[in-house]
Amino acid sequence: MAYSVPHVDGEPDPEFGRSESRGWPMWEVFVRQRRGMSHVHAGSLHAPDAETALQHARDVYTRRVEGVSVWVVPSSAIVASDPDEADAFFEAIEKPYRAATYYEIPDEVGQM
């Protein structure tokens, strides 16, 4: 498959492929491999807008018809926890009712 390089005034664009120099935003790409599965982070790319990001994500991350759905999200829209504070952030909060051992099964129910 051949790709054409964008031209400016009949000459190849010297800035083609240098998205950082254009100030294009970073986009996070999520791909769902098959129906019923979750979208999984596949990678990142630079693009000037959402539609272009979606097209580039399709071309880069689903080359062999590897997905049924692609999401692109501006990296700036993602809020994440700090990995250095994981212990405090993910500290277990006591909720014994979430454990099956918390409930007593009535005798009339029998074996579950």
GROMACS elastic network, one bead per residue, 0.5 to 0.9 nm:
[ bonds ]
;  ai    aj funct       b0    kb
    4     7     6  0.88480   500
    5    12     6  0.64322   500
    5    13     6  0.72109   500
    5    16     6  0.71188   500
    6    11     6  0.85298   500
    6    12     6  0.61425   500
    6    13     6  0.57564   500
    6    16     6  0.68754   500
    7    10     6  0.55967   500
    7    11     6  0.52006   500
    7    14     6  0.87272   500
    7    16     6  0.88361   500
    8    11     6  0.53297   500
    8    12     6  0.61671   500
    8    13     6  0.54566   500
    8    14     6  0.87982   500
    9    12     6  0.83186   500
    9    13     6  0.87797   500
   10    13     6  0.88862   500
   11    14     6  0.85388   500
   12    15     6  0.87961   500
   12    16     6  0.81087   500
   13    16     6  0.54324   500
   14    17     6  0.85495   500
   14    18     6  0.86214   500
   15    18     6  0.53735   500
   15    19     6  0.78378   500
   15    21     6  0.76857   500
   15    22     6  0.81248   500
   16    19     6  0.75209   500
   17    20     6  0.87074   500
   18    21     6  0.56417   500
   18    22     6  0.70074   500
   19    22     6  0.51722   500
   19    23     6  0.64528   500
   19    24     6  0.56229   500
   19    25     6  0.84103   500
   19    46     6  0.60658   500
   19    47     6  0.70758   500
   19    48     6  0.83348   500
   20    23     6  0.51395   500
   20    24     6  0.60843   500
   20    25     6  0.81108   500
   20    26     6  0.89722   500
   20    46     6  0.74931   500
   21    24     6  0.77825   500
   22    48     6  0.85667   500
   23    46     6  0.88252   500
   23    48     6  0.81773   500
   24    46     6  0.57619   500
   24    47     6  0.54105   500
   24    49     6  0.80422   500
   25    45     6  0.84263   500
   25    46     6  0.55801   500
   25    47     6  0.60863   500
   25    48     6  0.64278   500
   25    49     6  0.79475   500
   25    74     6  0.71450   500
   25    75     6  0.77330   500
   25    76     6  0.83270   500
   26    44     6  0.67548   500
   26    45     6  0.56443   500
   26    47     6  0.67199   500
   26    48     6  0.87868   500
   26    53     6  0.89677   500
   26    73     6  0.86801   500
   26    74     6  0.61590   500
   26    75     6  0.55791   500
   26    76     6  0.77504   500
   27    43     6  0.86076   500
   27    44     6  0.55269   500
   27    45     6  0.53323   500
   27    46     6  0.59224   500
   27    47     6  0.71139   500
   27    50     6  0.83097   500
   27    53     6  0.68656   500
   27    72     6  0.60508   500
   27    73     6  0.54127   500
   27    75     6  0.50989   500
   27    76     6  0.82452   500
   28    41     6  0.73428   500
   28    42     6  0.78581   500
   28    43     6  0.60466   500
   28    45     6  0.66727   500
   28    46     6  0.88887   500
   28    71     6  0.81138   500
   28    72     6  0.55556   500
   28    73     6  0.52109   500
   28    74     6  0.61924   500
   28    75     6  0.56533   500
   28    78     6  0.87997   500
   29    40     6  0.83103   500
   29    41     6  0.58604   500
   29    42     6  0.55365   500
   29    43     6  0.53635   500
   29    44     6  0.56246   500
   29    45     6  0.75715   500
   29    53     6  0.85810   500
   29    54     6  0.82819   500
   29    57     6  0.64569   500
   29    61     6  0.81954   500
   29    70     6  0.70669   500
   29    71     6  0.58079   500
   29    73     6  0.66924   500
   30    39     6  0.55161   500
   30    40     6  0.50716   500
   30    42     6  0.53535   500
   30    43     6  0.73441   500
   30    44     6  0.89605   500
   30    57     6  0.86885   500
   30    61     6  0.89976   500
   30    69     6  0.83247   500
   30    70     6  0.57125   500
   30    71     6  0.50094   500
   30    72     6  0.63810   500
   30    73     6  0.82797   500
   31    38     6  0.82542   500
   31    40     6  0.53740   500
   31    41     6  0.64981   500
   31    42     6  0.62467   500
   31    57     6  0.88947   500
   31    58     6  0.89665   500
   31    61     6  0.77430   500
   31    62     6  0.80514   500
   31    66     6  0.85544   500
   31    67     6  0.61869   500
   31    68     6  0.76514   500
   31    69     6  0.58477   500
   31    71     6  0.64321   500
   31    72     6  0.89217   500
   32    35     6  0.72954   500
   32    36     6  0.85964   500
   32    37     6  0.63289   500
   32    38     6  0.58268   500
   32    40     6  0.62359   500
   32    41     6  0.89897   500
   32    66     6  0.84757   500
   32    67     6  0.54775   500
   32    68     6  0.58926   500
   32    69     6  0.51814   500
   32    70     6  0.64357   500
   32    71     6  0.85479   500
   33    36     6  0.89909   500
   33    37     6  0.68785   500
   33    38     6  0.80310   500
   33    39     6  0.74355   500
   33    40     6  0.83254   500
   33    65     6  0.89896   500
   33    66     6  0.58986   500
   33    68     6  0.58671   500
   33    69     6  0.73476   500
   34    37     6  0.57324   500
   34    38     6  0.83694   500
   34    66     6  0.83019   500
   34    67     6  0.62178   500
   34    68     6  0.58188   500
   34    69     6  0.81550   500
   35    38     6  0.83095   500
   35    67     6  0.88903   500
   35    68     6  0.68470   500
   35    69     6  0.84981   500
   37    40     6  0.89275   500
   39    42     6  0.88918   500
   39    69     6  0.78375   500
   39    70     6  0.77809   500
   39    71     6  0.79491   500
   41    44     6  0.85696   500
   42    61     6  0.68683   500
   43    57     6  0.87838   500
   43    61     6  0.79580   500
   44    57     6  0.83874   500
   44    72     6  0.88319   500
   44    75     6  0.83669   500
   45    53     6  0.73413   500
   45    56     6  0.79502   500
   45    57     6  0.75168   500
   46    49     6  0.89744   500
   46    53     6  0.71435   500
   46    56     6  0.89254   500
   47    50     6  0.74242   500
   47    51     6  0.87409   500
   47    52     6  0.60584   500
   47    53     6  0.50765   500
   47    54     6  0.88692   500
   47    56     6  0.78850   500
   48    51     6  0.86473   500
   48    52     6  0.67251   500
   48    53     6  0.72981   500
   49    52     6  0.55204   500
   49    53     6  0.61144   500
   49    54     6  0.87089   500
   50    54     6  0.60914   500
   50    55     6  0.86683   500
   50    72     6  0.71089   500
   50    73     6  0.79567   500
   50    74     6  0.81094   500
   51    54     6  0.51130   500
   51    55     6  0.63302   500
   51    56     6  0.86745   500
   52    55     6  0.50936   500
   52    56     6  0.60769   500
   52    57     6  0.83991   500
   53    56     6  0.51406   500
   53    57     6  0.59256   500
   53    58     6  0.85210   500
   53    72     6  0.66450   500
   53    73     6  0.88409   500
   54    57     6  0.50454   500
   54    58     6  0.61847   500
   54    59     6  0.86863   500
   54    70     6  0.72711   500
   54    71     6  0.71434   500
   54    72     6  0.59952   500
   55    58     6  0.51300   500
   55    59     6  0.62978   500
   55    60     6  0.86671   500
   56    59     6  0.50238   500
   56    60     6  0.59567   500
   56    61     6  0.82047   500
   57    60     6  0.51908   500
   57    61     6  0.55175   500
   57    62     6  0.74146   500
   57    70     6  0.73870   500
   57    71     6  0.83825   500
   57    72     6  0.75082   500
   58    61     6  0.56364   500
   58    62     6  0.52615   500
   58    63     6  0.71996   500
   58    67     6  0.87758   500
   58    70     6  0.69898   500
   59    62     6  0.60191   500
   59    63     6  0.57836   500
   60    63     6  0.61799   500
   61    64     6  0.87361   500
   61    66     6  0.79111   500
   61    67     6  0.85568   500
   61    70     6  0.88777   500
   62    65     6  0.54556   500
   62    67     6  0.59604   500
   62    68     6  0.89760   500
   62    70     6  0.86619   500
   63    66     6  0.67238   500
   64    67     6  0.84392   500
   65    68     6  0.78395   500
   67    70     6  0.72752   500
   72    75     6  0.89873   500
   73    76     6  0.83509   500
   73    77     6  0.69889   500
   73    78     6  0.77586   500
   74    77     6  0.54174   500
   74    78     6  0.72586   500
   75    78     6  0.55125   500
   75    79     6  0.87673   500
   76    79     6  0.79022   500
   80    83     6  0.87775   500
   81    84     6  0.87607   500
   81    85     6  0.76642   500
   81    86     6  0.75329   500
   81    89     6  0.76510   500
   82    85     6  0.53785   500
   82    86     6  0.65610   500
   82    89     6  0.83761   500
   83    86     6  0.50754   500
   83    87     6  0.86057   500
   83    89     6  0.89895   500
   84    87     6  0.79711   500
   85    88     6  0.56400   500
   85    89     6  0.60714   500
   85    90     6  0.85328   500
   86    90     6  0.57403   500
   86    91     6  0.79618   500
   87    90     6  0.55164   500
   87    91     6  0.57057   500
   88    91     6  0.51794   500
   88    92     6  0.89079   500
   89    92     6  0.88409   500
   90    93     6  0.86423   500
   92    95     6  0.85776   500
   94    97     6  0.89344   500
   95    98     6  0.58918   500
   95    99     6  0.78935   500
   96    99     6  0.55758   500
   96   100     6  0.85646   500
   96   101     6  0.82925   500
   96   102     6  0.61248   500
   97   100     6  0.73613   500
   97   101     6  0.82339   500
   97   102     6  0.54723   500
   97   103     6  0.74636   500
   98   101     6  0.86292   500
   98   102     6  0.74438   500
   99   102     6  0.56307   500
   99   103     6  0.80111   500
  100   103     6  0.59791   500
  100   104     6  0.87447   500
  101   104     6  0.74031   500
  105   108     6  0.84147   500
  105   109     6  0.68139   500
  105   110     6  0.79551   500
  105   111     6  0.86745   500
  105   112     6  0.86781   500
  106   109     6  0.56000   500
  106   110     6  0.74136   500
  107   110     6  0.55780   500
  107   111     6  0.84606   500
  109   112     6  0.76464   500
